[in-house]
Amino acid sequence: MERWFEYPEIDPVALALGPIKVHWYGLMYLMGFIAAWWLGRYRARQPHTPLREEQVGDVIFYGAIGVVLGGRFGYVMFYNFDKFLQDPLWLFQVWTGGMAFHGGLLGVIIAIWLYARSQNIRFWNMIDFVAPLVPIGLGLGRIGNFIGAELYGRAADVPWAMVFPTDPLQIARHPSQLYQFALEGVLLFTVLWVYSRKPRPTMAVSGLFLLVYGCSRFVVEFFRQPDAHLGPVAFQWMTMGQLLSLPMIIGGIVLMLLAYRWAETRTTTGASH
């Protein structure tokens, strides 16, 4: 089949200063944190927010630490546990690469909990504030994956399939990184940003984040090449990414149901008085 696009080979190293190399993937992370900081300061100026504008930088710092540490921990534990058992110190070799979103999410949640506790702010109010700031970084991270020709998709015969230079088989594949950019970045950001523009019940924004991301990731995994050393991890078709996304989908639904039920209960109780 004739393809519409060829993979645009871009040097994954954006800048080299002697032995120091700055990769596009790292720059995308940096841009994601900057975007979250800018959007967070904008949101902090709106009414009904738990943070002051000057606190946003501290929150982003805590979140960045959570992303790096949690992402590395999740990658090692979820995707390379056997290697960790053989060499436990490999967990700390962050320069070798390897990050996992689900681990990063756990890291951010722990970091935000610590910050909220230190500032005497309700945890769920903090999480609801932070959730709409995350998708920009997720989307940029997937662009970084695309530039690095990593985490590409399964074999495909669609016109937009691409041959990635890092693929040892050199076959046309889904550019699944771009699918993830569209769903986990653009779609998720749009849904959360529009939804959170008005005051919502506590936990509802967080629940919507988990639900939309979980569904998006579950769908994209059908097009993304599974890790060779893992393959399907359940039912002979479910990938690790899908398995880890199921609790997010269920948790998102539960949080939204509880959020609106408790809000309705409080409204009814207030009206009865």
N, C-alpha and C positions, 0 to 999 in steps of 0.2 A: 504494500500500500504506500502511495506517495505521502510523504509527511509534509505538513505545513511549516514546521519549525525545526531548526537545528539547535542543538544545545549551544548557547552562547558561552564559549569557554572564557572564563574570567579567572585571572590569577587569584586564588584564595588569599594570598598575602597582599593586603592593601598597601602596606608600607614596610620597607625594610631599611633599618638603620644599622648597618654592620651585622652583628649577630642577633640583634633585636628585630623580631618580625611581628608585625601587627596584622592579624588576620581579620578578614571581613566579618567572620562570625563573632569575634570579640567586639568589633565596632558596632555590630547590630545590637548586641546586648547593651552596650553603652548608650546607644541611641534610644533604646527601649526605656532605660532608666531615666534618661533626660526627658523623654516624652511623658513618662509617668509623673515626674516631678512637676512639669509644667501644667499638666492636666489636674494634678492634685492641688496645686496652688489655686487654679481656677475654681475647682469645686469647693475648696475651703472658704472662698469668698461668698459662697451661696448660703442662704439660711438653712437651718436644720442640719448642720454638719458637725461631727464630733471633734474636729481639729481646727486649730488656728492656722493661718497661712504659714507662719514661721515654723510650725511643727512638721510640715510636710517633708522637708529635707531629711529629718531624723527618721521618719517612717520609711522613706525610700532607702536609706542606708541600712536599716534593719532588714528590710525586704531583700536588698541585694545580697546581704550575708546569708539570709535564709535560702535564696535561690541557688547560690553557689554551693553551699555546704549540703543542702538537701538534695539538689540535683545530682551532685556527685555520689552521695550516699545511695540515692535511689537507683542510679545507673549500676552501681556495683552490686547492690543487694537484689534488685529485681531482674537484671539482665546478665550479670556475670558473677553470680554467687559462687559457682564452682571455682572460678579463678581466685576469688577472695579467700576461699578456704585453703587454697594452695599457697597463696602469698597475701596474708592479711595487710601488710604494709602497702600493697597496691592501692588500697582505699585512699591513701593520702597522696598518690602520684597524680595530682590534678593536671599537671602539665602534659600528661599522655592523652588527655581528652576523655570525653564521655560524660554526658549529662542526661538526666531523665526528667521529663516534665512532672510526673506524678511525685517523684521525690522532691523536686523543687517546690511543688505546691505544699507538701507537708512542711518543708523548711520555712516557707513564708508564713504559714499558719502559726507555727511555733514562734517565729520572730515577732509577728504582729501581736500574739498573746503576751509575750514578754514586754513589748513596748506599751501595750494598752494597760497592763498591770502597773508598770512603772509610772504611768501618767494618770492612773485612776479613771480610765475610760472603759466603758462597757465593750467587751470583746466583740460582740456581734455588730455593734455600731461601727467599730473600726474595720471589720472585715467587709461590711457592706460599703464602706467608703473606698476601700482599696480595690475591690473586685473590678470595677469598670476601668481601672488604670492598667490592668494587667494585659489585656488582649493586644495592645500595640506592640509590646515587647515580644509576645508570642509570635505575632505575625512577622516581625522583623527577624526573629530567630530562624523562622522557616526560610526566609529569603537567604539568610546566612548558610543554611543547609544546602539550598539550591546552588549558591555560588561555589560552595565547597564540593559539589557533586556527591553529597552523602545523603543517606537515608532516602534513596530514590525508590521508585515504585516497582510494581510487578511488571512482567512482560505484557506488552499491549500492542494492538494493531490499530489504535485510533490515530487519526491524522496528526494529532499534536504530541504523539509519543516521541521520546527523545533517546538518543544514545549517549550515556554519560561516560566521560573519559575514565572514570574510576571503576567502571563495571568490567570485571574480568571476562564476562561473556560477550560484551559489546553487542547487546541486543536492544531493540527499541523498548522503552519502558514508560509507564505513567510518570509524569513529573509531579509525584504526590506531594512534594514539598510545597508546590504552588497551590495544590488543593487545600493543604493545611493552612497556608497563608490566607486563602480566601475564607475558609470556615472558622478557624481558630483565631484569626486576626481580624479581618474585615467584618464578617458576619457577627462574631461574638461582641466585638467592640460596639457595633451599631445597635445591636439589641440591648446591651447593658446600658449604654449611654442614654439612649432614648427612654428606656424604662426607668432609669434612676433620676431622670430630670425632675420628677415629682416625688414627694415623700412617699415611701413605701413601708409596709410593715417590716419591723426588724427581722432580719434573716432572709427576707424575700429576694433581695439582690444577690446575696451569696448563693441562695438556692438556685436562682436562674443561671448564675455563672456555672455551677456544677452541672446542671442539666444540659445547657446548650453545649458546653465544652465536651462533656461526656458523650453526647450523641454525635457531635461532629467528629471526635476522635474515633469513635466506634465505627462510623461509616468510612472514614478515610483509610482505616486499617485494611479494608478489603482491597485497596489499591496500592498500599505500601508494601514493599518487600519485607517479609518477616526476617528477623535476625537469623542468620544461617545456623548458629549454634543452638538456637532455641526451637525455631519452627513453630508449628501449632502447639499450644500448651493445654488445650482443652477441646474435647469433642472433635478432634482431628481437623479443626478449622479455626478455632478461636486463638488469636495472637495474645501475647502478653499485654500489649497496649489495650486491647479490647477487654481483657480480664480486669485490668486495673481501672478501666473506665466504667465498668458496671457499677461499682460502689458509688461513683460520682453521680451517675444517672439516678440511682435509687435515693442517694442522699439528697440530691437536688430536689426531687419530687417531695420527699418527706419534709425538708426545710420549708418549702413554699407552702405546703398544706398546713404545717404548724404555724407559720408566720401569719397566714390569713385567718386561721381558726382562732389564734390567740388575740389577734387584732379585733376580730368580731366579738370575742368574749369580753374584751375590755370595753368595747363600744357599748355592748348591751348592758354590762354592769354599770357603766357610767350613766347611761340613759335611765336605768332603774332608780338611780339615786336622785 
